[in-house]
Amino acid sequence: MSNAEGPDEALHRRDLIRARNGSIAAAIGCITCVGVGLSLSMPLISLEMERMGASGTLIGANTAIAGIAAVMTVPFVPRIAARTGVLPLLWGAVLLAASSLIAFKLTYDIVLWFPLRFVFSMALGTLFVLSEYWVNSAAPPERRGFVMGIYSTVLALGFAAGPAILSLTGTQGWPPYLAGAGLCLVAAVPLILARGISPRIDRGTGRTVLSFILAAPAATLAALIFGAVESGGFAILPIYGLELGYAAAGAAFLASLMALGNVVFQIPLGAISDRIDRRLVLFMIAVVGLVGALAMPLVAHSVIGLGLLLLVWGGVAGGFYTVGLAHLGARFSGGDLAAANAAFVILYNAGMVIGPPLTGAGIDLYRPHGFALAMASLFAFYLIVIAVRMRSGLRYS
């Protein structure tokens, strides 16, 4: 019997590949909008509020609205998408995000910027959840980690793009707002080609965020730890550099090295997780994170040594997001996968709220190396939780 592929089978296979690639491109376009939107809006709005005479407390409260919006609205996204469809809801979120950026400039009022920040963050949260769900459901199981690595790399590049755009447009007048809104719309162009291939979301089993934490702690807690490490690193790592005696520019560059590592390491880590049990990969990422944090004081006064350590440490820590997301995709499907992605985003945002206060308090309590010890505590917490589950005989997942 011949195993040759007939013309119908070959055509069907090409259609499947085309649909899969189109889906991945659409999801990546949406997450680009999220990365650019967040990294551009945070410094831009803070600087604008300072020019308007707002206090540091008021600026911080406005920034916190982003996390509050995510926690309050993201759990409902899968249910809304099940009713409206994924593609229409994504288009609505893209248009809402772009128009919200324009509205900031049109209103230019501190009072109005609080509800506007909520709406803007709600739109980005919707894009975050649905793009994660779409790319996870479209990725071939045998290459899911590799695809998640590409997705995470694009997100990291999007985060790097925001400050770069502001350096070109400046932070005053219409240009930064128009550039941010325009890039969101351009990033969503692949959605035009995604008609007919967007996934459906069923209503799932109605599981809660806590149920997903208990069912897949390795993946969900990885999102929490990564959010804390990323936000704590960007916010407090430059302060740690100043404490070590580096000049302001050099101290700020430390965070850039951490971000660069996050860009470089995600595709290799994702590819590795396609060949090895992803739970073991997550465990080893935590070990490297703990050892790297504890090693910071040992190389703190060597520019090259600390720079290389932060490059590798930041890149490996970023694997929490990539591999954790791939592990979710392997564990859940359909409506449950959409709800699991919502839980993942919620925990990531919770980590972003935890990270800066924890690492900042570490600096205050133990100068100059409190930052490193606070980071070490995050990775140690992750390792302890997983070890306790393994020892108690509960399913390690």
Sequence and secondary structure as in RCSB ss.txt:
>XXXX:A:sequence
MSNAEGPDEALHRRDLIRARNGSIAAAIGCITCVGVGLSLSMPLISLEMERMGASGTLIGANTAIAGIAAVMTVP
FVPRIAARTGVLPLLWGAVLLAASSLIAFKLTYDIVLWFPLRFVFSMALGTLFVLSEYWVNSAAPPERRGFVMGI
YSTVLALGFAAGPAILSLTGTQGWPPYLAGAGLCLVAAVPLILARGISPRIDRGTGRTVLSFILAAPAATLAALI
FGAVESGGFAILPIYGLELGYAAAGAAFLASLMALGNVVFQIPLGAISDRIDRRLVLFMIAVVGLVGALAMPLVA
HSVIGLGLLLLVWGGVAGGFYTVGLAHLGARFSGGDLAAANAAFVILYNAGMVIGPPLTGAGIDLYRPHGFALAM
ASLFAFYLIVIAVRMRSGLRYS
>XXXX:A:secstr
      HHHHHHHHHHHHHHHHHHHHHHHHHHHHHHHHHHHHHHHHHHHHHTT  HHHHHHHHHHHHHHHHHHGG
GHHHHHHHH HHHHHHHHHHHHHHHHHHHHHH  HHHHHHHHHHHHHHHHHHHHHHHHHHHHHS GGGHHHHHHH
HHHHHHHHHHHHHHHHHHH SSSSHHHHHHHHHHHHHTGGGGGGTTT      TT   HHHHHHH HHHHHHHHH
HHHHHHHHHHHHHHHHHHTT  HHHHHHHHHHHHHHHHHHHHHHHHHHTTS HHHHHHHHHHHHHHHHHHHHHHT
T HHHHHHHHHHHHHHHTHHHHHHHHHHHHH  HHHHHHHHHHHHHHHHHHHHHHHHHHHHHHHHSTTTHHHHHH
HHHHHHHHHHHHHHHHTT    
